[in-house]
Amino acid sequence: MEYFGYFSAIFIGLLLGLLGGGGSILSIPILVYLFHLDAVTASGYSLFIVGTTSFAGAIPKYRDHLVNIKTGFLFGIPSIITIFITRKFIVPAIPDVLFQIGEFSFTKRFLLLGLFAILMVLASIPMIRGRRDIQPRRKKYQTLLIIVEGMLIGFLTGLVGAGGGFLIIPALVLLTGLPMKTAAGTSLFIIAINSLTGFLGDVLNSPMDWKFLLTLTAIAIVGVHFGNVLSRKIPGIKLKKAFGWFTLAMGCWILTKETLL
């Protein structure tokens, strides 16, 4: 299973390169179910893998003028503050067992993985519907809403270890008027700074298996370069729909496994 896990890491980068997000949808299940890491460690490792891979993917996007640095920092700074606080203080403070009803225990693992799976299911719905690229509804730059959205993304990223690309991209399009491709490129930049800042909170709390972590990240970076190339050739609408069904299946499988199996 571990060999399959290493092989699967390439698809983490592939999704990031193709869609500008979605890497954590694969990275967390790979780390939890193939490498048998606990939920907290997996979410922390996912932040490093997705963050570093997103940064690698953002570089060619920036060269193609598809990264808006100003918007990235405006969105990213409140996210950075929120995610660091969440990883450094909130996640470690959550008890291993939140409450118990009879023989059922609502654990920290179930909270993190369950919330992550629910986010996956919600993210899959607009992709499955096959809606075309979101169009900006207003040209006015919504600075306050961008900051609030950044804080929300930071909290969710810190809590479950997800980069939040499926929330970042539509927010950028609707609140800043960025074209879809520029929003996807900017999303990679935001995911990178968010995720790596969140991982810093984990580094300060616990030791890391750097050999394992860097190996998986290197494999994922290979995938992101393939994804960047393929993104120019594959119609986005078809890709999103297929990925939506995959995301829905993974979310339902995680919920089933954590509750019934």
C-alpha positions as CSV (number, residue, x, y, z in Angstrom):
1,M,0.0,0.0,0.0
2,E,2.9,2.4,0.7
3,Y,4.3,1.9,-2.8
4,F,0.8,2.7,-4.2
5,G,0.8,5.8,-1.9
6,Y,4.0,7.1,-3.4
7,F,2.7,6.5,-6.9
8,S,-0.5,8.2,-6.1
9,A,1.3,11.4,-4.9
10,I,1.9,12.4,-8.6
11,F,-1.9,12.9,-8.9
12,I,-1.8,15.5,-6.1
13,G,0.3,17.7,-8.2
14,L,-1.6,16.8,-11.4
15,L,-4.8,18.1,-9.9
16,L,-3.2,21.3,-8.7
17,G,-1.7,22.0,-12.1
18,L,-4.9,21.2,-14.0
19,L,-7.5,22.9,-11.7
20,G,-5.6,25.4,-9.5
21,G,-6.8,23.4,-6.5
22,G,-7.9,20.0,-5.3
23,G,-4.5,18.6,-4.1
24,S,-5.7,18.1,-0.5
25,I,-8.6,16.0,-1.7
26,L,-6.1,13.3,-2.6
27,S,-3.2,14.1,-0.2
28,I,-5.2,13.6,3.1
29,P,-6.8,10.2,2.1
30,I,-3.4,9.0,0.8
31,L,-1.7,9.9,4.1
32,V,-4.4,8.5,6.3
33,Y,-5.4,5.3,4.5
34,L,-2.3,4.3,2.6
35,F,0.4,5.5,5.0
36,H,-1.7,5.1,8.1
37,L,-1.0,8.5,9.6
38,D,-3.3,10.0,12.3
39,A,-5.7,12.7,11.1
40,V,-3.7,15.6,12.7
41,T,-0.4,14.5,11.3
42,A,-1.9,13.9,7.9
43,S,-3.5,17.3,7.8
44,G,-0.1,18.9,8.7
45,Y,1.8,16.9,6.1
46,S,-0.8,17.7,3.6
47,L,-0.3,21.4,4.1
48,F,3.4,21.1,3.3
49,I,2.9,18.8,0.3
50,V,0.1,20.9,-1.2
51,G,1.8,24.2,-0.3
52,T,5.1,23.4,-1.8
53,T,3.6,21.8,-4.9
54,S,1.3,24.8,-5.4
55,F,4.2,27.2,-5.2
56,A,6.0,25.1,-7.9
57,G,2.9,25.2,-10.0
58,A,2.4,29.0,-9.5
59,I,5.8,29.8,-11.0
60,P,4.9,28.9,-14.7
61,K,1.5,30.6,-14.2
62,Y,3.3,33.7,-13.1
63,R,5.5,33.6,-16.1
64,D,2.3,33.4,-18.2
65,H,0.9,36.5,-16.4
66,L,-1.8,34.4,-14.7
67,V,-1.0,35.3,-11.1
68,N,-2.3,38.6,-9.6
69,I,0.2,39.2,-6.8
70,K,-1.7,42.2,-5.2
71,T,-4.9,40.1,-4.9
72,G,-2.9,37.1,-3.7
73,F,-1.4,39.1,-0.8
74,L,-4.7,40.9,0.1
75,F,-6.4,37.5,0.2
76,G,-3.5,35.7,1.7
77,I,-2.4,37.9,4.6
78,P,-5.7,37.5,6.7
79,S,-5.6,33.8,5.8
80,I,-2.0,33.5,7.0
81,I,-2.8,35.0,10.4
82,T,-5.9,32.8,10.8
83,I,-4.3,29.5,9.7
84,F,-1.3,30.0,11.9
85,I,-3.5,30.6,15.0
86,T,-5.6,27.6,14.1
87,R,-2.7,25.2,13.6
88,K,-0.6,26.5,16.5
89,F,-3.3,26.9,19.1
90,I,-6.8,25.6,18.2
91,V,-6.1,22.2,16.7
92,P,-3.7,21.1,19.5
93,A,-6.4,22.2,22.0
94,I,-9.1,20.0,20.6
95,P,-9.4,16.9,22.9
96,D,-9.0,13.4,21.5
97,V,-12.6,12.6,22.5
98,L,-15.0,15.6,22.3
99,F,-18.0,13.8,23.8
100,Q,-19.4,10.3,24.2
101,I,-23.0,8.9,23.8
102,G,-23.2,5.3,25.0
103,E,-20.7,3.4,23.0
104,F,-20.3,6.1,20.3
105,S,-17.3,8.4,20.8
106,F,-17.1,11.7,18.8
107,T,-13.4,11.9,18.4
108,K,-10.9,14.5,17.1
109,R,-10.2,12.2,14.1
110,F,-13.9,12.0,13.3
111,L,-14.3,15.8,13.5
112,L,-11.3,16.5,11.2
113,L,-11.9,13.8,8.6
114,G,-15.7,14.2,8.8
115,L,-15.6,17.9,8.2
116,F,-13.1,17.3,5.4
117,A,-15.4,14.8,3.7
118,I,-18.4,17.1,4.0
119,L,-16.4,19.9,2.3
120,M,-15.5,17.4,-0.5
121,V,-19.1,16.6,-1.1
122,L,-20.1,20.2,-1.1
123,A,-17.3,21.1,-3.5
124,S,-18.2,18.3,-5.9
125,I,-21.8,19.6,-6.6
126,P,-21.0,22.6,-8.8
127,M,-18.3,20.6,-10.6
128,I,-20.8,17.7,-11.4
129,R,-23.4,20.2,-12.6
130,G,-20.9,21.1,-15.3
131,R,-21.4,24.8,-15.0
132,R,-19.1,26.8,-17.2
133,D,-16.5,29.1,-15.8
134,I,-17.9,31.6,-13.3
135,Q,-18.2,35.1,-14.6
136,P,-17.7,38.2,-12.4
137,R,-21.0,39.8,-11.5
138,R,-19.4,43.2,-10.6
139,K,-16.3,45.0,-11.5
140,K,-15.9,46.8,-8.1
141,Y,-13.1,45.4,-6.0
142,Q,-14.7,44.0,-2.8
143,T,-11.8,44.5,-0.4
144,L,-13.6,43.8,2.9
145,L,-15.3,40.7,1.5
146,I,-11.9,39.4,0.2
147,I,-10.4,39.8,3.7
148,V,-13.4,38.0,5.4
149,E,-13.2,35.2,2.8
150,G,-9.5,35.0,3.4
151,M,-10.0,34.5,7.1
152,L,-12.6,31.8,6.5
153,I,-10.4,30.0,4.1
154,G,-7.5,30.3,6.7
155,F,-9.6,28.7,9.4
156,L,-10.8,25.8,7.3
157,T,-7.3,25.2,5.9
158,G,-5.9,25.2,9.4
159,L,-8.5,22.9,10.8
160,V,-8.7,20.2,8.1
161,G,-5.4,20.7,6.2
162,A,-7.2,21.5,2.9
163,G,-5.9,24.2,0.6
164,G,-9.4,25.5,-0.1
165,G,-8.9,26.1,-3.9
166,F,-12.5,25.1,-4.6
167,L,-13.6,28.1,-2.4
168,I,-10.7,30.5,-3.4
169,I,-11.3,30.4,-7.1
170,P,-15.0,31.4,-7.2
171,A,-14.3,34.1,-4.5
172,L,-11.5,35.6,-6.6
173,V,-13.7,35.7,-9.7
174,L,-16.8,37.1,-8.0
175,L,-15.1,39.6,-5.6
176,T,-12.2,40.9,-7.7
177,G,-13.3,40.4,-11.3
178,L,-10.3,38.3,-12.3
179,P,-10.7,36.1,-15.3
180,M,-11.0,32.4,-14.5
181,K,-7.5,31.3,-15.6
182,T,-5.9,34.2,-13.7
183,A,-8.0,33.2,-10.6
184,A,-6.8,29.6,-10.9
185,G,-3.2,30.8,-11.1
186,T,-3.6,33.3,-8.2
187,S,-5.3,30.5,-6.2
188,L,-2.1,28.4,-6.5
189,F,-0.1,31.3,-5.0
190,I,-2.6,31.8,-2.2
191,I,-2.7,28.0,-1.4
192,A,1.1,28.0,-1.3
193,I,1.5,30.8,1.3
194,N,-1.6,29.6,3.3
195,S,-0.5,26.0,3.5
196,L,3.2,26.6,4.2
197,T,2.2,29.1,7.0
198,G,-0.1,26.5,8.5
199,F,2.6,23.9,8.4
200,L,4.9,26.2,10.3
201,G,2.4,25.9,13.2
202,D,2.9,22.1,13.1
203,V,6.6,22.4,12.9
204,L,6.6,24.3,16.2
205,N,4.4,21.7,17.9
206,S,5.8,18.4,16.8
207,P,8.8,16.7,15.0
208,M,8.5,15.9,11.3
209,D,9.6,12.9,9.1
210,W,11.4,15.1,6.6
211,K,12.7,12.3,4.4
212,F,9.2,10.9,3.9
213,L,7.7,14.4,3.5
214,L,10.2,15.6,0.9
215,T,9.9,12.4,-1.1
216,L,6.2,12.7,-1.4
217,T,6.4,16.4,-2.2
218,A,9.0,15.8,-4.9
219,I,6.7,13.3,-6.6
220,A,3.8,15.7,-6.4
221,I,5.9,18.5,-8.0
222,V,6.5,16.2,-11.0
223,G,2.7,15.9,-11.2
224,V,2.1,19.6,-11.1
225,H,4.3,20.2,-14.1
226,F,2.4,17.6,-16.1
227,G,-0.8,19.3,-14.9
228,N,0.3,22.7,-16.2
229,V,1.0,21.2,-19.6
230,L,-2.3,19.3,-19.8
231,S,-4.3,22.3,-18.6
232,R,-3.6,23.9,-22.0
233,K,-5.0,20.9,-23.9
234,I,-7.9,19.5,-21.9
235,P,-11.3,21.3,-21.9
236,G,-11.8,22.6,-18.4
237,I,-15.5,21.8,-18.3
238,K,-15.1,18.1,-18.9
239,L,-12.2,17.8,-16.5
240,K,-14.1,19.5,-13.7
241,K,-17.2,17.2,-14.2
242,A,-15.1,14.1,-14.0
243,F,-13.2,15.4,-11.0
244,G,-16.4,16.3,-9.4
245,W,-17.7,12.8,-9.5
246,F,-14.4,11.5,-8.1
247,T,-14.5,14.1,-5.3
248,L,-18.0,13.1,-4.4
249,A,-17.1,9.4,-4.3
250,M,-14.1,10.1,-2.1
251,G,-16.1,12.2,0.3
252,C,-18.8,9.6,0.7
253,W,-16.2,6.8,1.1
254,I,-14.4,8.7,3.9
255,L,-17.7,9.4,5.7
256,T,-18.8,5.7,5.3
257,K,-15.4,4.4,6.5
258,E,-15.3,6.7,9.5
259,T,-18.8,6.0,10.6
260,L,-19.7,2.5,9.6
261,L,-16.5,0.5,8.9
